[in-house]
Amino acid sequence: MPVKVLARDKKELRLRFIGESHTSLQILREQLNSDSRVEYANYFPGHPDLDDPEFYIRVKGRTSPENILKELISAVGKDLSTISL
């Protein structure tokens, strides 16, 4: 999944997920908002035919938003890999 960094500083990160669906972004948003290190996380879909969704993360404390995002994506990936049908 291609990701474009739109804005970055010590406590905030704004990304554009190229070609990604609402399903995966909703899972990511829920996981981020349940993390005590995250102050706020949300995504903005934009126009369905014209815009790729943008994701926004604001963190508390000294942990970088990039590190938290990488940790949670890894954890979600592990959780999904254990699903059996």
Secondary structure, 3 states (H helix, E strand, C coil): CCEEEEEECCCEEEEEECCCCHHHHHHHHHHHHCCCCEEEEEEECCCCCCCCCEEEEEECCCCCHHHHHHHHHHHHHHHHHCCCC
